[in-house]
Amino acid sequence: MVRVALDLMGGDKAPTEILEGAKLSSSKDVKILLIGTKQALTEADGFDKVEVDDFLPMDVKPTEVLRRKNSSMYVGLKLLNERAVDVFVSAGNTGALLAGSTFVLGRIEGVERPALGVPVPSIGGFTILIDAGANAHVRAEHLLDFAVMGFSYAKVLGRVKPRIGLLNVGEEETKGDETTRQAYILLKENFPDSFVGNVEGHDINTGKVDVVVSDGFSGNVAMKTMEGTAKMILQTLKDKVNEAGLLQKIGALLMKKVFAELKKTLDPRTYGGGLVLGVNGLVVKAHGSSDRFAISNAIRIACEGVKMGMIEGLRGEIQRVRDSGAHR
């Protein structure tokens, strides 16, 4: 049984939608521990509970998590560090979750800057986008770290020879600012067989690469743009079907199953969120705007990560990549 600690107070729609997401995820294979205030836990019947008297608002300064040690986020991370649970899920402030994870859990050996890795849909199935919002300002060396973690993450998820791309404004080696140009050189030197060069935003979903490396600011903008585009496509398709004639509607009815699969593929709620990579514990960051469906999927991702030994596998892959010459 997978033991999941869930931050009931994190997210724009907390605690109501977080609790409903937990209810959707209830099963004999999952034991969910809810962490929240007394009031938020009032209707949380049937779950194990940890009561706190503090929580972090979405606009909180990230370092506040280190000071407010009775907040739902800090307590969840502490329980994970003490191995009282197997994984911690939160839709709270990304910066605070990263800072708290780094401080409470510690970094995996060889990782200087943890990052948020998110598998986004692509023609090839998925592409790891890293960093997807944790580190707005980075050095070239940090981008190399992200590549190592993204490469390792992709291998844990089944990619035998992951291809790496550096998110930039053009494919030419001379494109970008000084940081990305330096990162290009580092990636080319350290991943001669895996680094394909610069990639642009439109390459993320085409399956051209398995890992897209970026600073957190650009990566988050790219991810949110993809989510907005997906919503536009789905809504436009729905509107056009409603406006269509009888024959077109009959055709749409015959394509109902295909449309359902398309919606499932494009809907960002299906992916639930990403992993805080580079720390000594499995932490799932759900979208800040997560509803019950997204939270349920975040819990599903958390359980899958535990069952496949994600942290142990990632730690081992990072060590092999750095020490065995697999990236040279």
N, C-alpha and C positions, 0 to 999 in steps of 0.2 A: 504493500500500500504506500502510495506517495503522500508525504506530508507537506501540504502547501500552506504557507502563511500568506494571508491576503490583507493588504492595507485597505481597510474599509473607508478610510478618510481621504485617500488620494484620488485626484481627478476632478474634472469640471462637474461631473454628475454624481459625485459622492454625497452621501453614502448609499442612496436608494438604488442606483443602477449597479453599483458594485455588489451590493447584497443580492440583487436579482441575478446577477451573473454567477455568483456563488451557488445559488439555488439551482441554476441550470446545469451546473457542473457536478452536482451531488451524485455520487456513485459509490459502490462498495470498494472501488479501487483507489479512491481519492479521499483523503482526510483533510478537510479545510479548516484552518484556524483563522478566525476573524479577529483583527486587531482594530479597535475603535473606541470611541467615547461611550460612556454609559447610555446616553440617549440613542446613539446610532445602533447600539447592540440590543436595544429593547425588543425589536421584532426579529432578531436573528436566532430563532429557535432551531434546535437540531444541529447546531454547530458548536465546536469548541471555541472559546472566546478568551481574549486577553483585553482587559479594560485599561485604557490610558486616559489621561486628562488633557492631552495636547495633540495637535496635528499641524502639519505644515501647509499653509495656503499655497495655491499654484504660483503666486507671484513672489514667493519668499526668496530671500537671498540664499544661494546654495549652501553657504557655510553655516547657516542657522541650524541645520540638521545636527551639527556637531555640538551645539550648545543646548539644544532642546532634546535631552536624552529620554524624555518620557513621551515623545511624539510617536505616533503610530509607525512612521517610517523607521525611526531609529530602533524602536523596540523590535520590529520585524527583522531588521538586519542583525540585531544582537542575537535573536533566537536562531537565525541561520548560522551565525558564527559559532554558537554553542552546540550546533547540530541537533537542536530540539525540533527542527523542521528540515526538509530536504531542499526547499526552494522558496524564494520570497517574490511575490508579485505586487507591483504598485503602479498606479496610473498617475502618481504624484509628480511633482516638479523634477524634471530631468537632471538639472544641475545638482540639486540636493541629493537625488538618488545616487548619482555618480560619486559625489563627495562622500556621502555616507558609506557607500559600498567600499570605496578605497580606504577610508579611515577604519571602519569596523572590521572588514574582511581581510584587508591587506591585498597587495598586488601579487600576481603570479610572478615567480622569479623570471627576470629578464624583461618584464614589461614596465616601462616608465610611465606611460599614460594610458589608463583604461579608456575604452571607447564603447559607443553604442553600435552594435552590429544588427542590421535588419535584413532578413531575406525578403526581397521584393519580387513580385512576379515578372517573369521574362519568358521569351519564346523557348528558352532552354529549361524552363521549370522555375528556377529562381536565380537571382543574383544577389550576393551579399553586398549591401551598401554600408560602408564603415568609413568615417564616423557619421552617424545619422542625427547628431544633435547634441552630443555631450561636450565637445571641445570646440568652441568658436574660434579660438586663436591657437595655432600650432606652429611648430618648427618642422623643417624637412625631416628631421630624425623621428618625429612623432608620426609622420605619414608613413615612414618605413615600418614603424611599430604596428600601425594599423594594418599595413599590408601583411605582415607576419601573422597577426591575429585573424584577419579575414581569410588568408590562405589556409590557416589551420582549421578555422571554423568550417570552411567549404569542404575540406577533406573529411572532417568528422561527419558532415552531412552526406558524404558519399561521392564527392567529386575526386577522381583519382589524380588528375593533373590540372588543378585550378589555374585559370588564366586571370591575370591581374591587369586592371587598367587604372590610370590616374585621371580623375575628373578634372577637366580643364576647358578652356574656351575655344580650343582648337586642337587638332591632332599633331601639329608640328612640334618638334622638341623644344623650340624656342618660345612657345606660347606660354602665357601666364605670368604671374609675378615671380619675384625672386625665390620665394618659398617653394612654389610648385616646380620651378626649373631645377632647383637643387634636389627636390624630391625625385624628379625624373631621373637624374643621374644616379642617385642612391638605389632606386628601384631597378634600374638597368644593370647596375653592378651586382646587386644582391639577388636578383631574380632573372638571370639571363635567359632562362628557358621558359619562364612563366609570364614575364612582364611584356605586354603587347604594345605599351606606349600610352599616350594620352587618349582619353575617350571623352566624348561630349554627352550632354544630357540625353540626347535621343538614342544613345547607345546602351543606356542602362537596361532597358527592357527588351533588347533585341537578341540577347544571348551571345553577344560578341565576346563578353568576358564573364567570368564567374564571380569576380570580386571587383568592386569599384571603390577606390580609395579616395577620401576627401576630407577636408576639414569639416567640423561639425556644423558650421554655419551654412556652407554650400550644400552639404549633404542633406540637412534638414529641409532647406528650400526645395531641393530636388525631390525629396520624398513627398512633401506636402503638395508640390505641383502635380506629381503623378497621381496622388489621391484625388485631387480636385478634377483632374482630367478624366479619371475613371468614373467619378460621380456624374460628370457632364455627359459622358458617353452613355451611361446607363439611363439617365433621365431623358436624354434626347431620344434614345431608342424607344423608351416607354411612351413618350409624347407622340412620336411619329406613328406608332402602332395605334394609339387611341384616335389619331386624326385620319387614319387610313380607311379605305373602303372595305366592303365585306370580304372580297377575295383576299385582300392583303391581310385582313384579320384572321381569316381561316389559315392562311399560310403561316402567320405568326403563331397560331395555336398549334400547328403541326411542328413548329420549331421551339415549342415551349421548353422542352428538356435542354436543348442547346442553349437557349437564352438563360436558363437557370444556371448552367455550368459557367457561362460567360460572367454572370453576376457574381458567382462564387469566386471566380478567378480574379476579377477586378476589384471586388469589395475589400477595402483595406481592413475592415473589421475581421475578416476571415483570418488575417495573419496575426491579429492580437497585439503585436508589438515586437520588440527585439530584445536582445540579451546585452547586459552590461558585461563586456568582454575584458579579460585581463585581471579579474579579481578572484579571490579564493572562495568562491561560492556562486551558486546559480541564482542570478537575479534577473527577473523578467520585467522590462519596462513596457507597460501597456500605454496606448495613446492617451493623452490627457483628456480627450473628448470621448473616451470609451463609453459605450452603452453596455447593456447587459450581454449582448451578443459578443461584443469585442472582449469583454472581461472573461466570458466563458472560453473563448478561443485562446486568450492569454494563459488561462489555467491549463488548457489542453497542451499548449506549447511547453509550459512549465513541466508538466508530467512527462511529456515525451523527452524533454531534455534530461530529466532525472533518470528515466528508464534506459536511455542510451549512454549514460555516463558522460554527459557533455563536458563537465568541468575536468574530469580525469583525462578524457580524450583530448580536450583542448590543451591542457597542461602538457601532456605528452607530445602532441604535435608541435607546440611552440618550442619545446626543448629540442625535438628532432630537427626542426627547421633551423634553429640557431646553432646547434652543435654538430649535426651530422653532415652539413654541407648541402642539404637538400635544396636550399634556395640559392646555391651558387653554381 
